[in-house]
Amino acid sequence: MNIAHKPDELLSGVELSTLSDKELMKLERQIAEQHIGKTPWLAIVWGFSNLAVWLSLWPLVFFGVMPLWLGFLIATVNVSICYLPSHEAQHDIIAKPGEPLRWLNEMLGHLSTIPLAFPYRYLKVTHMEHHKNANHPDLDPDYGTHASNPLAAIWQSIKIRQPRMEGFTDSYAKTAQRVGRADVIGDAVIYTLAFYSILIGLAWSGHALEAALLWWLPRHIGLTYIQYYLSWAPHHPGTETGRYKDTRSFKSLFGNIGSAGMQYHIVHHLHPRIPLYRTPRAYWEMKPILEARGCEVHEL
C-alpha cells in the first residue's frame, strides 16, 4: 500500500545535494502525484461562463443596453482569459480518453477558445509539440515569440501576426504538417474563414465598429497578452533546451492572477497534468528540488 506523505515530510532531514538524479526525480514525482487527478472545476466554470459573457455582449451592445466602450473592455478580458480552460483540456486534465468525463474535457476544449477564433484540435497538436521541443528554433511552434525584453516581446507578438510574416500562423501550420496532422489545418482554415466572414457580414450590415471593438481588436490584444505571458515570460531568454532548463519561474508586476497563473509555469512543463490552480502550491513544495536540479527559480 502506498502511503502519501506531506511534502515537508518527504524532504524533512534530506540533504538534497547528496541525492542522485534518480532519487531527486522520485521525490519530485511523489510531490507531483499529490496534485494530479484533481478535477479543475474552477477552469470548467470559468471556460463556459467566460464564453457566455462574451456572447451576451453582442445583443447587449446591439440593443443599446450596454455602451460599446464597456463591451470592448469586457470583450478584451474575455478573449485574454479564454485560452486557459482549453489548455487544461489539451492536457486531458479533466478526463483522459475512456474516462466518464471525457465528453466534458472535449466540450470545454472546443468551446472555450471560440472568442479567440482558434480551433481546439489545432491548438492541442501544436501545443504538445511545444512541450516536446520548447526553445528549439526549428521544432518549437512558439519559438517566434522569443524577444530580448518585455517591450520587444510585445512588439514581436504584434509583428508575427502581420500578413506574409513568418512566425505565429506559419509555424503552427508547419508543425501540424511535420507531425502528420495536416487534418487540423483544415480546422484552422474553417475558423479563420468563419471569423472574417462574420466580421465582413457585420461591417456590411452597418456594424463595423461593433465588429472591430467586440471581436477584432480584443482578439489582437488577447493574443498579445497570451503570447507574452504563456510563451515569452516563462521561457525567456529561450536559449536553453531540456526538461529543467527550457522554462523558469518569474515574478510578474501583476501577480500570479494578472499573469494568467504563469509565474509557476515551470511546474506545468515538468508535470503537465497538474491543474493550473494547483501549480503555485506544487511549485513551493518542490522548489528545493528544482533548485537542486539547477532550475531558474525566483522568490515570487
FENTAQUI-V659193 format. One record per residue. N is the residue number from 1. SS is DSSP state (h for helix, s for strand, l for the rest). Layout:
# FENTAQUI-V659193
N_SS ; N_SS
This chain:
# FENTAQUI-V659193
1_l ; 2_l ; 3_l ; 4_l ; 5_l ; 6_l ; 7_h ; 8_h ; 9_h ; 10_h ; 11_h ; 12_l ; 13_l ; 14_l ; 15_l ; 16_h ; 17_h ; 18_h ; 19_l ; 20_l ; 21_h ; 22_h ; 23_h ; 24_h ; 25_h ; 26_h ; 27_h ; 28_h ; 29_h ; 30_h ; 31_h ; 32_h ; 33_h ; 34_l ; 35_l ; 36_s ; 37_l ; 38_l ; 39_l ; 40_l ; 41_h ; 42_h ; 43_h ; 44_h ; 45_h ; 46_h ; 47_h ; 48_h ; 49_h ; 50_h ; 51_h ; 52_h ; 53_h ; 54_h ; 55_h ; 56_h ; 57_h ; 58_h ; 59_h ; 60_h ; 61_h ; 62_h ; 63_l ; 64_l ; 65_l ; 66_l ; 67_l ; 68_h ; 69_h ; 70_h ; 71_h ; 72_h ; 73_h ; 74_h ; 75_h ; 76_h ; 77_h ; 78_h ; 79_h ; 80_h ; 81_h ; 82_l ; 83_h ; 84_h ; 85_h ; 86_h ; 87_h ; 88_h ; 89_h ; 90_h ; 91_l ; 92_l ; 93_l ; 94_l ; 95_l ; 96_l ; 97_l ; 98_l ; 99_l ; 100_l ; 101_l ; 102_h ; 103_h ; 104_h ; 105_h ; 106_h ; 107_h ; 108_h ; 109_h ; 110_h ; 111_h ; 112_h ; 113_l ; 114_h ; 115_h ; 116_h ; 117_l ; 118_l ; 119_l ; 120_h ; 121_h ; 122_h ; 123_h ; 124_h ; 125_h ; 126_h ; 127_h ; 128_h ; 129_h ; 130_h ; 131_h ; 132_h ; 133_h ; 134_l ; 135_l ; 136_l ; 137_l ; 138_l ; 139_l ; 140_l ; 141_l ; 142_l ; 143_h ; 144_h ; 145_h ; 146_l ; 147_l ; 148_l ; 149_l ; 150_h ; 151_h ; 152_h ; 153_h ; 154_h ; 155_h ; 156_h ; 157_h ; 158_h ; 159_h ; 160_l ; 161_l ; 162_l ; 163_l ; 164_l ; 165_l ; 166_l ; 167_l ; 168_h ; 169_h ; 170_h ; 171_h ; 172_h ; 173_h ; 174_h ; 175_h ; 176_h ; 177_h ; 178_h ; 179_l ; 180_l ; 181_l ; 182_l ; 183_h ; 184_h ; 185_h ; 186_h ; 187_h ; 188_h ; 189_h ; 190_h ; 191_h ; 192_h ; 193_h ; 194_h ; 195_h ; 196_h ; 197_h ; 198_h ; 199_h ; 200_h ; 201_h ; 202_h ; 203_h ; 204_h ; 205_l ; 206_l ; 207_l ; 208_h ; 209_h ; 210_h ; 211_h ; 212_h ; 213_h ; 214_h ; 215_h ; 216_h ; 217_h ; 218_h ; 219_h ; 220_h ; 221_h ; 222_h ; 223_h ; 224_h ; 225_h ; 226_h ; 227_h ; 228_h ; 229_h ; 230_h ; 231_h ; 232_h ; 233_h ; 234_h ; 235_h ; 236_l ; 237_l ; 238_l ; 239_l ; 240_l ; 241_l ; 242_l ; 243_l ; 244_l ; 245_l ; 246_l ; 247_l ; 248_s ; 249_l ; 250_l ; 251_l ; 252_l ; 253_l ; 254_l ; 255_h ; 256_h ; 257_h ; 258_h ; 259_l ; 260_l ; 261_l ; 262_h ; 263_h ; 264_h ; 265_h ; 266_h ; 267_h ; 268_h ; 269_h ; 270_h ; 271_l ; 272_l ; 273_l ; 274_s ; 275_l ; 276_h ; 277_h ; 278_h ; 279_h ; 280_h ; 281_h ; 282_h ; 283_h ; 284_h ; 285_h ; 286_h ; 287_h ; 288_h ; 289_h ; 290_h ; 291_h ; 292_h ; 293_l ; 294_l ; 295_l ; 296_s ; 297_l ; 298_l ; 299_l ; 300_l
